[in-house]
Amino acid sequence: MNAGGPLLAALLTVAGLGWCHTSEPPAPSAQVTRIEQLMSANRYPEAIAELRQALAEIPESAGLRLRLARALAADEQLSPAVDAFRHALRLSPGDGEARVDLAVLLTRLDRLPTAEAELKTALDNDPELASAHRILGKLRFREGKYDEAAGAYRRATEADTTFGEAWFDLGQALMKQNELDAAERAFRGAIATDSTDARFRDGLGFVHYKRRQFDAALVELESAVRLDPLYARAHFNLGNTYLRSGRRQEGVEQLEIFRRLDDQERRLYSLETSILQSPGEAGLFHNMALIHSERGEREKARRRYIQAVLRDSNFAPAYHNLGNLQLRQGRLREAMGLFRRALRADSTYVIAYRSLGNSYMRLKQVSAAVETFEHGLRHAPGNEDLQNRARIAREILADLERAR
């Protein structure tokens, strides 16, 4: 299914996805290129269909199996993704990173003992596999075994000193044990790998806060919220630091930002959980996109809207909202195509008539705007907004005709 046709495809930009390549047996290069293009464009159902077709001809290709596993995981089909990873690992049992990816999926499915078994197998094959040590640490952290978690994170940083995520996780585990000096060293290790990551700055700032070094804490926490205004915890820590520094109004403002962002994150988490149970429900992806739009995360919103229409090619709100995203980026023609696509999906979706009519007005195609508004009014004759827009457009059209 190509839900958006050439127009939707034209809107999709490369998102990137790491693959585990294999040369035995090879798949046709044109077919692989097509699959990777689909994946890069977040058109996962189409990529999955192409991969299954390719695997029907080359069933023993570990590379294609891994692509299928990752496509299924990206499409939130976690249980089928697990099966695909297992098949790929039977063909390529020494692929440690694929085994770690499988373990991550298993943790999302709350199959923790099985996830741990996969990680241990990966480490048996490669004791220096940093990603496996890190995920094993996250399992221990989740169990409240912070000392064991810290040990696993240390092994990850020893295996890869540039592994910023592992340094950060180590700092988190050490904070749970109130080992502030060691936590500071860990967060500084994370910052050394990426000084622009808000989480790393927030971690160091919280160490200063715990020591009551509020001026030093403010330097890091203010930097964190500048780097990522959507990172809720940094606003929480900054708000509390302002309060402890006697800056009450600023503290209250930061805590209010935290409450708003935290509510959005809770709603996103709830939707993600629902998607695990109903990965084919377009409305769940659409609702996630709305929250991302609310947060100003346009690229994330775009991806979720696309996932919605690929699950339901007649989901008019998603086409319309994709159009609005294009409109905000100055792509008027592309936006109009999506508004029209929304109306083909649902001719009674009145808001799309308004958006399409407004677009015609911006192009100074007033006659087309009048026709569009009036078409909408045939479906919603009592809609005052459309009535007003149609009236204004008619008046402008009349003035133009008189001026000729």
C-alpha positions in Angstrom: 0.0 0.0 0.0 1.3 3.5 -0.9 -1.1 5.6 1.2 0.2 9.0 0.1 1.2 8.3 -3.4 4.0 10.3 -5.1 3.1 13.4 -3.1 3.6 11.9 0.3 6.8 10.2 -0.8 8.1 13.6 -1.9 7.6 14.9 1.6 9.7 12.2 3.3 13.3 12.9 4.2 16.1 10.6 5.1 16.0 9.6 8.8 18.8 7.1 8.8 19.0 3.6 10.2 22.0 1.4 11.0 22.1 -1.9 9.4 24.1 -5.0 10.0 25.4 -5.9 6.5 26.1 -9.4 5.4 27.5 -10.6 2.1 26.3 -14.2 2.1 24.0 -14.7 0.3 23.6 -11.4 -1.5 20.3 -9.8 -2.3 19.8 -7.8 -5.5 21.4 -4.3 -5.0 18.4 -2.5 -6.5 16.0 -4.3 -4.1 18.2 -3.5 -1.1 18.4 0.1 -2.1 14.6 0.3 -2.4 14.2 -1.3 1.0 16.6 1.1 2.6 14.9 4.1 1.0 11.5 2.9 2.4 13.0 2.5 5.8 14.7 5.9 5.7 11.3 7.4 4.8 9.6 5.7 7.7 7.4 3.7 5.3 7.8 0.6 7.4 4.8 -1.5 6.2 6.1 -1.2 2.6 9.6 -2.0 3.6 8.4 -5.1 5.5 6.5 -6.3 2.5 9.5 -5.9 0.2 11.7 -7.7 2.8 9.4 -10.6 3.0 9.3 -10.8 -0.8 13.1 -10.8 -0.9 13.4 -13.4 1.8 11.0 -15.7 -0.1 13.8 -15.9 -2.7 16.8 -15.7 -0.3 15.6 -17.2 3.0 19.1 -17.6 4.4 20.2 -14.0 4.2 21.1 -12.8 7.7 21.4 -9.3 6.4 17.8 -9.3 5.1 16.6 -11.0 8.3 18.2 -8.2 10.4 16.6 -5.6 8.2 13.2 -7.2 8.6 13.7 -7.4 12.4 14.6 -3.7 12.6 11.8 -2.7 10.2 9.3 -4.6 12.4 10.7 -3.0 15.6 10.5 0.5 14.0 6.9 -0.3 13.1 6.2 -1.2 16.7 5.5 -4.9 15.8 7.7 -6.1 18.7 6.8 -9.8 18.9 7.3 -10.4 15.2 10.5 -8.4 15.4 11.8 -10.7 18.2 11.1 -13.7 15.9 13.0 -12.1 13.1 16.0 -11.3 15.2 16.1 -14.9 16.4 16.0 -16.2 12.9 18.8 -13.8 11.9 20.9 -14.8 14.9 20.6 -18.5 13.9 22.2 -17.5 10.6 24.7 -15.2 12.2 25.1 -16.2 15.9 28.2 -14.0 16.5 26.4 -10.7 15.7 26.7 -9.2 19.2 25.0 -5.9 18.4 22.0 -7.7 16.9 21.7 -9.7 20.1 21.8 -6.5 22.1 19.0 -5.1 20.0 17.0 -8.3 20.6 17.6 -7.9 24.4 16.3 -4.3 24.2 13.1 -5.5 22.5 12.7 -8.2 25.1 12.9 -5.7 27.9 10.2 -3.6 26.3 8.1 -6.7 26.3 9.0 -7.3 30.0 10.7 -10.6 29.2 13.6 -9.7 31.4 15.2 -13.1 32.1 15.2 -13.9 28.4 16.8 -10.5 27.7 19.5 -11.1 30.3 20.2 -14.5 28.7 20.7 -12.9 25.3 23.1 -10.3 26.8 25.1 -12.9 28.5 25.4 -14.9 25.3 26.6 -11.7 23.6 29.2 -11.2 26.3 30.3 -14.8 26.1 31.1 -14.2 22.5 32.6 -10.7 23.1 33.4 -9.8 26.7 34.3 -6.2 25.6 30.9 -5.5 24.0 30.1 -2.2 25.6 26.5 -2.0 24.5 25.8 -5.4 26.2 27.3 -4.3 29.5 25.3 -1.1 29.4 21.9 -2.9 28.8 22.8 -5.4 31.5 23.4 -2.5 33.8 20.0 -1.0 32.9 18.4 -4.3 33.9 20.1 -4.2 37.3 19.1 -0.6 37.7 15.5 -1.5 37.0 15.7 -4.1 39.7 17.1 -1.6 42.2 20.5 -3.3 42.3 22.4 0.0 41.9 25.8 -1.4 42.9 25.6 -4.1 40.3 24.3 -1.6 37.8 27.2 0.6 38.4 29.6 -2.3 37.9 28.1 -3.1 34.5 28.2 0.5 33.4 31.8 0.8 34.5 32.6 -2.2 32.3 30.9 -0.5 29.4 33.0 2.7 29.9 36.1 0.6 30.2 35.3 -1.2 26.9 34.5 2.1 25.2 35.7 5.3 26.9 33.7 7.4 24.5 30.4 5.8 25.4 28.6 8.9 26.7 25.3 7.1 27.5 27.2 4.6 29.7 29.0 7.3 31.6 25.7 9.0 32.2 24.0 5.8 33.4 26.9 5.2 35.7 26.4 8.7 37.2 22.8 7.9 37.7 23.5 4.7 39.5 26.1 6.3 41.7 23.7 9.1 42.6 21.3 6.4 43.9 24.1 5.3 46.2 24.9 9.0 47.2 28.4 8.6 45.9 28.6 12.2 44.8 32.3 12.4 44.0 32.2 9.3 41.8 29.0 10.5 40.2 30.6 13.8 39.3 33.4 12.1 37.6 31.0 9.9 35.7 28.9 12.9 34.5 32.1 14.8 33.5 33.1 11.7 31.6 29.8 11.9 29.7 30.2 15.6 29.0 33.7 14.9 27.6 32.0 12.8 25.0 29.3 15.3 24.2 29.2 18.7 25.8 25.8 19.6 24.1 23.8 16.8 25.7 21.3 18.4 28.2 21.0 15.2 30.2 24.7 15.1 31.0 24.7 18.8 32.1 21.6 18.1 34.2 23.3 15.2 35.9 26.3 17.3 36.9 24.1 20.1 38.0 22.2 17.8 40.3 25.4 16.7 41.9 26.1 20.4 42.7 22.6 20.8 44.0 23.0 17.8 46.3 26.1 19.4 47.7 24.2 22.7 48.1 26.6 24.4 45.6 23.7 26.3 44.1 25.7 28.7 42.0 27.6 25.9 40.3 24.4 24.0 39.9 22.7 26.9 38.2 25.5 27.1 35.6 24.9 23.5 34.5 21.1 23.4 34.8 20.6 26.7 32.9 22.9 25.3 30.2 20.8 22.1 30.2 17.5 23.9 29.6 19.1 26.0 26.9 20.4 22.9 25.2 17.1 21.0 25.4 14.1 23.1 26.4 12.0 19.9 26.3 14.0 18.0 28.9 11.6 18.0 31.8 13.9 16.9 34.6 16.3 19.8 34.0 13.4 22.3 34.5 12.5 20.5 37.7 16.0 20.6 39.1 16.5 24.2 37.9 13.2 25.2 39.5 14.2 23.7 42.8 17.7 25.3 42.6 16.1 28.7 42.0 13.9 28.3 45.0 16.8 27.3 47.2 18.7 30.4 45.9 15.9 32.7 46.9 14.7 33.3 43.3 11.1 32.3 44.0 9.3 33.6 40.8 11.9 32.0 38.5 11.6 28.7 40.5 7.8 28.7 40.2 8.0 29.3 36.4 10.5 26.5 35.9 8.4 24.1 38.0 5.3 25.0 35.9 7.3 24.2 32.7 8.2 20.9 34.3 4.6 20.0 35.1 3.5 20.7 31.5 6.4 18.7 30.0 5.9 15.9 32.4 2.2 15.7 31.5 3.1 15.4 27.8 5.7 12.7 28.5 3.2 10.7 30.6 0.7 10.9 27.7 3.3 9.8 25.2 4.3 6.9 27.4 0.7 5.8 27.8 0.3 5.9 24.0 3.5 4.0 23.5 2.2 1.3 25.8 -1.1 1.2 24.0 0.8 0.8 20.6 2.5 -2.3 22.0 -0.9 -3.8 22.3 -2.4 -2.4 19.2 0.3 -1.6 16.7 -2.1 -1.4 13.8 -4.3 1.4 15.3 -3.7 4.6 13.3 -5.3 6.8 15.9 -2.7 6.0 18.5 0.1 7.2 16.2 -1.9 10.3 15.2 -2.4 11.2 18.9 1.3 10.8 19.5 1.9 13.2 16.6 -0.4 15.7 18.1 1.6 15.7 21.3 4.9 16.1 19.4 3.4 19.0 17.5 2.4 20.5 20.8 6.0 20.3 21.9 7.3 21.8 18.7 8.9 18.4 17.7 8.0 18.7 14.0 10.1 15.9 12.7 8.8 13.4 15.3 5.2 14.6 14.6 5.8 14.1 10.8 7.0 10.5 11.4 4.0 9.6 13.5 1.5 11.1 11.1 3.1 9.1 8.3 2.9 5.9 10.4 -0.8 6.7 11.0 -1.7 7.0 7.2 0.4 3.9 6.4 -1.9 2.0 8.8 -5.1 3.6 7.5 -4.9 5.2 4.1 -8.2 7.0 4.7 -7.2 8.7 8.0 -8.0 12.2 7.0 -6.8 14.1 10.1 -3.3 12.7 9.7 -3.1 13.9 6.1 -4.5 17.3 7.1 -2.0 17.7 9.9 0.9 16.6 7.7 -0.3 19.4 5.4 -0.1 21.9 8.2 3.4 20.8 9.0 4.4 21.5 5.3 2.6 24.8 5.5 4.7 25.9 8.5 7.8 25.1 6.5 6.6 27.3 3.6 5.8 24.3 1.3 2.4 25.6 0.2 1.9 23.4 -2.9 2.8 20.2 -0.9 0.5 21.2 1.9 -2.4 21.7 -0.6 -1.8 18.3 -2.0 -2.1 16.8 1.5 -5.3 18.8 2.2 -6.8 17.4 -1.0 -5.7 13.9 0.0 -7.5 14.4 3.3 -10.7 15.3 1.4 -10.3 12.2 -0.8 -10.1 10.2 2.3 -13.1 11.9 3.9 -15.1 14.4 1.9 -16.9 15.5 5.1 -13.7 16.6 6.9 -14.6 20.2 7.0 -11.4 21.6 8.5 -9.6 20.5 5.3 -11.9 22.7 3.2 -10.9 25.7 5.3 -7.2 24.9 5.1 -7.4 24.3 1.3 -9.4 27.4 0.8 -7.0 29.5 2.8 -4.2 28.2 0.7 -5.9 29.2 -2.5 -6.4 32.7 -1.0 -2.6 32.9 -0.3 -2.0 32.1 -4.0 -4.6 34.8 -4.9 -6.7 32.2 -6.6 -9.8 33.7 -5.1 -12.4 31.9 -7.3 -10.9 28.5 -6.3 -11.1 29.6 -2.7 -14.7 30.5 -2.9 -15.5 27.2 -4.6 -13.6 25.3 -1.8 -15.3 27.2 1.0 -18.7 26.7 -0.5 -18.0 23.0 -1.1 -17.3 22.7 2.6 -20.5 24.5 3.5 -22.5 21.9 1.6 -21.2 19.4 4.2 -21.5 21.8 7.2 -24.0 24.6 6.3 -24.0 25.9 9.9 -20.2 26.3 10.2 -19.8 30.0 11.0 -16.0 30.0 10.3 -16.5 28.7 6.8 -19.4 31.1 6.3 -17.2 34.0 7.2 -14.4 32.9 5.1 -16.7 32.3 2.1 -18.3 35.7 2.5 -14.9 37.5 2.6 -13.6 35.6 -0.4 -16.8 36.4 -2.4 -16.4 40.1 -1.5 -12.8 40.1 -2.6 -13.7 38.3 -5.8 -16.5 40.8 -6.5 -14.0 43.7 -6.1 -11.6 42.0 -8.4 -14.3 41.5 -11.1 -15.4 45.2 -10.8 -11.8 46.3 -11.2 -11.4 44.5 -14.5 
